[in-house]
Amino acid sequence: MKKAGIGIPTIQDRARQALVKSALEPEWESRFEGTSYGFHPGRSAHDAISRIYIAINKGQYYVLDADIAKCSYREP
């Protein structure tokens, strides 16, 4: 079993990552549903709870809570 070492990015790598993030994030954030809260800038768990409360009071009772952190795709 092959183990990956700890990858600590250099300052240059962090700067490049920040540049790519600042270029891509506005476009991709605009494509997500307005009711999506997981790991989105400016949105928190409290915002999601508030949205659920409002939905329940309107008679909407469907909430999707999914954790896909450990999902992976494997070639057949």
N, C-alpha and C positions, 0 to 999 in steps of 0.2 A: 504494500500500500504506500503510495507516494504522498508525502506530506508537504504542504506549502509552507514556506517560511513567512515570517512576519514582513509584510510589505509596508515600509515606512516611506511615504513619498518625499522627494526632495522639495526644496522651495520652488524650483523651476516647475516640477510636476504639479505642485499645488496651484501655482499661478496659471498653468495651462488648463488644469481642471476648472478653475474659477472662470477663465475666459470662455471655455466651451459651455459651461453651465449658464453664464450670463447671455450667451448667444442663443442657446436652445430652449431655455426654460420658458420665456414668454410665449413662444410659439406652441409648445406642448401643453402648457397650463391652460391655454385658451381652448384646447381641444377636449379637455376633460369635462365631465358633467359638473354642473354647479353644485350638485349634492354629494360630491366626492370629497372626503376629508382626510384620508390617510396620507401623511407625508407631503402635504401641500403647503407651500409657504403662506403664512398668514392665516392658517386654519389650525384649529386645535381640537382636542377631544371635547372640550366644553362647547365649541361651536356645533359639533356633531350631536351632542346631547340636546342642545337647544333646538336643533332642526328636528330631531326625533320627537321632542315634546310638542312642537308645533304640528307635526304630521299627525300625531295621535289625537290631538284636539280637533283636527279637521276630519277625523274618521278614517285616516289612512293608517293601516296597521302592518305594513310590510317594511321591514328593515333588513338590509343585507349586511352582515358582518363577516368578513372573510380575512383570513391570514394566509397569505401565499408566500411567506418568507422561505419556506423550505420546499416549495414546489420546484421541480426542475423537469426539463424536457430531455428524454433519452431517445436516441435513434433506435428504431426497431431492429 
